[in-house]
Amino acid sequence: MAEMEELKECMSDVLLCVPELHLHVLLPAANSPAPAALKSTLESRGVLSQLKAQIRAEIFSSLDASESQADKPVPPRENYLINELLREYLEFNGYRYTLSVLLQEAGQTGERLDRSVVARELRLGETEVSAELPLMYGALAQLQYGPQGVAPGGGGGGGGGSGA
């Protein structure tokens, strides 16, 4: 029964964006096993999370559109650096929907900062190995293992510095 309520809640969110859909047409009776199967199928295909993320992004976009851009303070440079670290990490890990909400909410949908600029400003060293990973992994390695980003046993933390 809880699955049915969760599915109805999700579908209600969808109906906010697509009002011509009718909940009673999309969902079978509560005693039917179909809601759990439908939810499971939508989750396994990534459709459910995609819909939720798109709905959230649209809601943030609508809210932002109603606010005057002149009223918003200009965020500090550090926000752009942090958002670029997050953007690269989310892209690398395939979190497309989370990324779309982040960029929309942060208002950072335009040009991205070049990776070398972010690395230089954060003083993150790059190696052949670390260049294949998001900068966030290098930053984490440097915080864990020191400026060289190398674990005490010699294995790199996947990040910047001379070993990895």
C-alpha positions in Angstrom: 0.0 0.0 0.0 2.9 2.4 0.7 4.3 1.7 -2.8 0.9 2.8 -4.2 1.0 6.0 -2.2 4.5 6.7 -3.3 3.7 6.0 -6.9 0.6 8.3 -6.7 2.8 11.0 -5.2 5.3 10.7 -8.0 2.5 10.7 -10.6 1.0 13.8 -9.0 4.4 15.5 -9.5 4.2 14.4 -13.2 0.7 15.8 -13.5 2.0 19.2 -12.4 3.9 19.3 -15.6 1.6 17.2 -17.8 -1.9 18.0 -16.7 -3.6 16.2 -19.6 -2.6 12.9 -18.0 -5.2 11.4 -15.7 -4.1 9.5 -12.7 -6.9 6.9 -12.7 -5.9 6.0 -16.3 -2.3 5.5 -15.4 -2.7 3.6 -12.2 -4.6 0.4 -11.7 -6.6 -0.5 -8.6 -4.8 -0.5 -5.2 -5.2 -4.2 -4.7 -3.5 -5.0 -8.0 0.2 -6.0 -8.1 0.7 -3.7 -11.1 1.7 -0.5 -9.2 4.7 -2.2 -7.7 5.7 -3.8 -11.0 5.2 -0.4 -12.8 7.3 1.4 -10.2 10.0 -1.2 -10.3 10.1 -1.1 -14.1 10.3 2.7 -14.2 13.0 2.7 -11.5 15.1 0.0 -13.3 14.9 2.0 -16.6 15.9 5.2 -14.8 12.7 6.8 -15.9 11.4 7.6 -12.5 14.5 9.4 -11.3 14.7 11.2 -14.7 11.1 12.4 -14.3 11.6 13.6 -10.7 14.8 15.5 -11.7 13.1 17.1 -14.7 10.2 18.1 -12.6 12.5 19.6 -9.9 14.5 21.4 -12.6 11.4 22.9 -14.1 10.1 24.0 -10.8 13.4 25.7 -10.0 13.4 27.3 -13.4 9.9 28.6 -13.0 10.7 30.0 -9.6 13.8 31.6 -10.9 12.0 33.1 -13.8 9.5 34.8 -11.4 12.4 36.4 -9.5 14.1 39.4 -10.9 17.7 38.7 -12.0 18.7 42.1 -10.7 17.6 41.2 -7.2 20.0 38.2 -7.1 23.4 38.9 -5.6 26.4 37.8 -7.8 27.8 34.7 -6.2 31.5 34.7 -5.3 34.1 33.1 -7.6 34.4 30.2 -5.2 30.8 29.1 -6.0 31.7 28.8 -9.6 34.8 26.7 -8.8 32.8 24.4 -6.5 30.0 24.1 -9.0 32.6 23.2 -11.7 34.0 20.5 -9.5 30.5 19.2 -8.9 29.7 19.4 -12.6 32.7 17.4 -13.6 32.1 14.8 -10.9 28.4 14.4 -11.8 29.1 14.1 -15.5 31.9 11.5 -14.8 29.5 9.4 -12.7 26.6 9.7 -15.1 24.4 11.7 -12.7 22.8 13.7 -15.6 19.5 14.5 -13.8 21.2 15.7 -10.7 23.5 17.8 -12.8 20.6 19.4 -14.7 19.0 20.4 -11.4 22.3 21.8 -10.0 23.0 23.9 -13.1 19.5 25.2 -13.3 19.4 26.1 -9.6 22.9 27.6 -9.6 22.1 29.6 -12.7 25.3 28.2 -14.2 23.9 26.9 -17.5 26.2 28.8 -19.8 29.9 28.4 -20.5 31.9 26.3 -18.1 35.3 27.1 -16.7 38.2 25.3 -18.3 39.4 22.4 -16.3 43.0 23.8 -16.3 41.8 27.1 -14.8 39.9 25.2 -12.0 43.0 23.0 -11.3 45.3 26.0 -11.3 43.1 28.1 -9.0 42.7 25.2 -6.6 46.4 24.3 -6.8 45.7 20.8 -7.9 48.5 19.0 -9.6 47.7 16.8 -12.6 49.3 13.6 -13.8 48.4 11.3 -16.7 46.3 9.2 -14.3 44.6 12.1 -12.5 43.7 13.8 -15.9 41.4 10.8 -16.5 39.4 11.5 -13.3 37.4 14.5 -12.1 39.4 17.1 -10.2 37.4 16.4 -7.1 39.2 13.0 -6.8 42.5 14.8 -6.9 41.4 17.3 -4.3 40.2 14.5 -2.0 43.6 12.6 -2.5 45.5 15.8 -1.5 43.3 16.3 1.6 43.8 12.6 2.6 47.4 12.1 1.7 49.0 15.5 1.5 50.1 17.7 -1.3 51.5 14.9 -3.4 48.1 13.0 -3.2 49.9 9.7 -2.6 48.9 7.1 -0.1 51.6 6.2 2.5 52.0 2.8 0.8 52.8 4.4 -2.5 49.4 3.9 -4.1 47.9 7.1 -5.4 44.6 8.4 -4.2 43.6 8.9 -7.8 44.4 12.5 -7.6 46.9 15.2 -8.3 50.6 15.1 -7.4 53.4 13.0 -8.5 52.1 9.5 -7.9 48.8 8.0 -8.6 
